[in-house]
Amino acid sequence: MLVFFAESRRSAIDAAAREQVLGRIATLAKLIEETPVGQRDRILAALSTSRFAYSVTPGPLVEGSTTVWPEGEPRAKLDEIFGPGRQVRAEFADSDRDDEGSGTMMQRHRLGPGGWQRRVIKHWPPTLALSVHLSDGSWLNSETLLPRPELWAWPIVMSTLLTVIAVSLVTALSVRRITRPLRELAQASDRLGRGEGVPELPERGPEEIVRTNRAFNAMQARVSRFVADRTRMVAAISHDLRTPLTSLRLRAEFIDDDETRERMVDTIDEMTRMAEATLAFARDDATAEESRNTDLVALVEAVSADFSDLGQDVTVEGPEHVYLSVRPVSLRRALRNLVENAVRYGVRARVRLEAAPTGVIIAVDDDGPGIPEDKLEEVFAPFTRLETSRNLETGGVGLGLATARSIVRAHGGELTLANRPGGGLTAAIHLPVAAET
């Protein structure tokens, strides 16, 4: 584009210079016609310079009647400048454009044979030679060295460069101003997906951004309200169930049949444990814990130490430190549930930490019987226990895995189960790294 612009500029300057020269020669021709013959040479000598050469001769120094014009301008251009009917012979030579052997007739006339080619090709700038017929029959001859404009004029280059820099800066600032609300929206969406509290986004900027932020704020408010209402409802139901369950247990004590009484009491106790577990789950879910940068290795080792103090076989493998923004209390609870299941059903637990650019994996391996492949997702449902695949003396109400997955998903991660090839089960927590903004 710059080359095209420079070449167009050069052609325009060439054309303007030629027209200016033609007008100058036309004026001079009229002046010479009105000047006595004896004074013409003095006037021409006074007007001649290193770039302009004039002479009056009986015949034209430019031979032939064909106009030689680099862009093929019509003969009408000369008639327009010199007037119709006047004989004008023009010849144009450019050492950068023409082949060897070219050059104006006046150059060849002045330099002589054998000396003109080298000078024309290597030294002469664009030259316009004219022979104009005067009213007394003589010819006014002129030779003008036209200025050759630089292809890359530094003022043009610098102005173009400064313009490009200025436009680039303005564009960059404009794009940054427009995309900043989008970055804020992406950051808020990522935090919301990881279960963190997100303040309302400012509704400013272009109309589309304002509408998007307004919709996001409304969506966040509805989701938060829905989760809070659901949690309160579950907590209320679990709390209200404790009173009738207590009443049922008291009445069951008055049953005379011992076997029937024991079965009823066991059932009521199981229902009570389920209600208490549900209430605890709802209370924990309602607790607003702030995320903070946490050393996951230290957190895992603390959980392992708790079980080791109870005589359980729990080991930890991984790097020295792994830092991630999490809610440590809730994540500790999820990890405790997984380790507790591992030592209960699989004899021992081996906890592995793996750090990657995209996130962190905390895997808990056990040596238990595993879980049928078609039941690996089913066990995450609340109150689900697969007694046939585990020890019959399990305890618990089946909320451990459901609670753990809920906590992990609240961090924007995922909890998966997989049977190990050599036997046992692997529970893997996948925690993503917060998106960069």
N, C-alpha and C positions, 0 to 999 in steps of 0.2 A: 504493500500500500504506500509506504514512504517513497519507494523507487518510482512508482507511478506518479505520485504527487510531484516529486522532484523533476521528472522528465516533462510533465505537463507545464510546470513552472518555467522550465528552460525554454520550451517551445513558445510559450506566451511572451516571454521577454524577447526572444529572437524576432517574433512577428512585430512587436511594438517598436523595436529598434529599427527594423527595416522601413516601417511606415514613417518613422520620424526622419530617417535619412532621405526617403523619397520626397517628403514635403520640403525638406531643406534644399534639395537639388532643384525642385520645381520653382521655389522662390528665387534661387540663384539664377536659374535660366532666364526668368523675367527681368532680373536686375541686369544681367549681361547684355540682353537685347537692347536695353535702354541706355547702356553705357557706350561711349565712343570707343572705337576699336583700339585707339592708342592707349587707353586707360585700363583695358580689360586685364592685361597681364599683371599689372600692379594690384588690382583688386583680387585676382585669383591667388597671387602670391601671398597677400595678406591673410586670406582665408585658409590657405593650406596649412596643415599641421601634420604631426606624425601619424595621425589616424585618417586625415582627409587630404586627398590630392586632387587638384583640379587643373584642367588645361583646355584650351580652345584650339581645335585643329580643323583643317579643311574637310577631313573625312572622319568617320567614326572609328574609334579604337576598338569598340565592341563590334565584332563582325556578326553578320547574320541578323535576321529580324525576329528570331524565336526567343521568347522570354524564358530564361532558365530560372525556375523558382522551386525551392526544395519541397514545398508542400503543394505544388501544382496550382498556385493561385491564378485565377484567370487574367487575361489581358485587360479586362475591364477595370482591374485595380489600378493599372497605370493610367488608363484614360481618365479615371476618376480623380487622380492626383494631378496629372499634368494637363488635363483638358483633352477633349476629343480632337483627333486630327493631327496631333503632334507625334512625330516619329520618336519613339523611345526604344532603345535597345538595352536590355538588362542581362547581366550574367552574374550568377552567384556561385561561389566556390567555398568549400569547407574542407580543410585537410583531414578532419575527423570523419567526414562522410564520403568524400570522393575517392576514387581510385587514383593510382599513380598516373601521372600524365595530365591530371586535371589542373585547374587554376584559371584565373581570369586572363583574358587577352592582354589586359594592361600589365599584369604581372609578367607575362611572357615577353611583352614588348620592352619592359623596363629592365628585366634581369638578363634577357638574352638566352640563346640555346645552351643547354647543358647545365645551367646554374639555377634554373627556377624550380625543378622538381624537388630537390632536397629541401629547399627553403619552404616551399609551399607545404610539403607534407609534414615537416617537423616544426616549423616556426610560425607560419602564417595563421592568424585567427580567421574566422569566417569573413569573407570579403565580398562586397557588393560593388560591381562595376557597372556604370551607366554611360550611355552616349545619347545625348538629347539634341535633336535637330533644332537649330535656332532659325529665326525668321530671315536672317541674311544668308542662309545656306551653309554656314559653318556648324560645327558640332561642339557642344560642351561635354567634355569627358570628366568623369569623376570616379574615384576609387575610395571606398570607405571600409576601414577595418572595423567590423562590428564587435562589440564587447561579447565575450563568451561567459555567460553566467556559470558559476560553480554549481555542479550537480548537487553537492551537499553543502549548501551555505550554512555556516555555523549558526547564524541567528535563527534560521528556520529549524535546524536540528535542535537547538536548545529550546526554542519556543515549543516545538512539538513534544520534546521530552518532558518539559515542565507541565505541559497540558496533560500528558498521559499520567504523570505522577499525581497531579491535582485531582484528575478524574478518578484515579485508582483510590486515593485516600477518601474522597467523598463517597465513592461506592462502598468501600470497606466499612466506613462509619455508618452508612445507611443500612447495609446488610446486618451489621452488628446490632444496631438499634432495633431492627425488625425481628432478628432471630433471638434476641435476649429473652423476650417472653416465652419463646418456644423452649429455650434451655431451661427456664424456670419451670415450665409445665412438665418437661421430661423429668427433671429432678423431683418434682412433687409427685409425679406418677410412680416413680421408682420407690420413693419413701412410703407412699401409700400402699404399694404392693408388698412392701416388707413389714407392714403393720405399724409403721410409725405415725405419730401425729403430724399432721401437715396443716400449717396455717393457711388461711384463705389467700388465693392468688390475687394480686392486684389486677383490677380490670382496667387496663390502660393499653395504649398502642392502637394499631389498625383495628377496624371494625371486626374483622374475622378473628383476631386474637382476643379481643374483648369478649366476643360471643363464646369462644372456646373456653376461656378462663371462667366465665360465668357458668357455663354448663359443667365444668369440672368441679367448681365450688358447690354447685347444687347436688351433683352426684355424690361428692364426698359427704355432704351433710345427710343425704338420704341413707347412704350405706352406714354411716356411724349411728344414725338414729335406729336403723333396722337392727343392727348388731346389739345395741344397748337394750332395745325393747325385747329382743329374743333372750338375751342373758337374764334380764330381770324376770321375764316370764318363767324361764326354767328354774331360776333360783326360788321364785315364789312357790312354784308347784312342789319342788323338793322340800322346801321348808314346811309347807302346809301338810305334806304327807306324813311328817314325823308324828303329829298328834294322833291321827287315826291309827297309825301303825303301833304306837305305844298303847293305845286303848285295846287294839286287837290282841297284843301280847298279854296284857293283863287278863283279858277274858279267856285266852287260851290256857292260862294257868289253872283255871277252874274245871278243865275237862278231866274226867275221871280216867279215861283210857290213856295209859302212859304212852303207848306207841303213837297214838293219834296226836296226843299233846306234843310230843317231841317233834314230830314231823311238821306240825303247824308252827311251832316256835322256830324251827330251823328256817321254814319258808319266810316267816315274818322277819327274822333276823337278816336274811339275805336281802329282802326288800328294803330293810332299814339301811343296810350298808350301801345299797344302790342309790338310795335317796341321799345319803350323806356324801357319797362320792360325786353325785351329780351336783349337789350344792357346792361342794368344794371346787369342782370344775368351773361352775358358773362364777364363783367368787374370783377365782384366779383369772378367768377370762375378762372379768370386768376391771381388774386392776390395771391401771395405766402406768406401765413401766417405761422409762425413757431408755433409748438405745445409747450405748457408750462403747468406746473402743476397748475391747477386752482381749486379753491373752487367752486364747482357747486352750492352749496346752496347759496352762495353770488351772483353768476351769475343769478340764478333764481329769487332771491329776488329783484335784480336790475331791471329785466324785469317786475316783478309784480309791483314794485313801479312806473315805467313809466306809466303803464295802470291805476293804482290807482290815480295818479295825474290827469288823464283825466276823473275821475269819474267812472271808470269801476270796476266791482266786481271781483277781482282776489285775491285768497288766496293761501298760500304755506304751505305744510306739509312735514315734513321729519326730518332727524337728524340735528345736529348743523353744522357739517362740512362734506363734501364729496369731497375728492381731486382726480383729475384724469387729465392725460395729454391730453389736447384738444387744439383746436384753438378757443379761446374764442370769437373772433369777429364773425366768421362765425357761431359758435354754437348759439350765442346770436341771430343772425338773424333768424336761423331756429326756435328757441323757440318763438321768437316774432311772426312769421307767425302762429304758432299753437295757441298761446294765442289770437292773433287777430281773428282767425277764431272762436275760442270758444266764445269770448264775442260778436262777430258779429252775429253768428247763434245760439248760445246756451245761451244767456243772461249773463252768468257768467262763470268763469274759475276757476277750482281748480287744482293746480299743486302739484303733489306728487313725492317725491324722495325716491327711495329704493336702498340701497347699498347691494351688494352681492359679494362673493369672485370672481365671474367671470366677474362682471361688474356693471354698474349703470343703473337704469331705471328712466326716467323722464316721468311721465304720466300727460296728460292734459285732465281733464274731463269737459264736458259741459252738459247743460240741454236742448239742441236743439232737433230737430226732428230726428236726426240720418241720416244714409245713407243706402239705400237698400244693402243687403248682396252681391248681384252680382255686385255692383258698388264700393265696397270698394277698389279695386285695380285700377279701371278705373280712379278714381279721381286724381291719382298721375301722369297721363299723362299731359304734358304741355298744357295749354290753355283749360283745361277741367273744366266746371262748371255745376253742377247738380242743375239747378234752381228749378226743380220740387220738390226736397227734401229740399230746403233751401228757405230763403226769396228771393223774386223776386228783391228786391233792394239790390243787393249784392255788386256791384262795383268790381274792380279788373279784372284781365285778365286770371286767372286760372293758375298762375305760383307759387303760394305760397307753395302748398304741394309738387310740383315737385322740387322747390328749397330746401325746408326743407329736403326732402328725399335725394337729391343729397349731401347736406352738411353732413347729418348723415352717409351716406354710405362712404363718403370720410374719416370719422373717423373710418371706419371699423365696423360700427354699422348698425342698421336697424330701420326704422320708420314704424309702423303698425297702422292700424285703426281698431276699434272694437266697435260695438254697445253695450251699457250698458243694463243690464237686466231691470233696472228701467226707462229706457229712457235716451236719450242723447248719446254722442259719447266719446270714449277714444282714444286719440292719444298718443302712447307710443314710446319714444325714447330709444333704447337699445344701450348702449355704452359699448364695451368690455374693460376689463383691458388689458394693454399691456402685451404680452407674456414675461415670465421670461426667461432670458438667462444666 
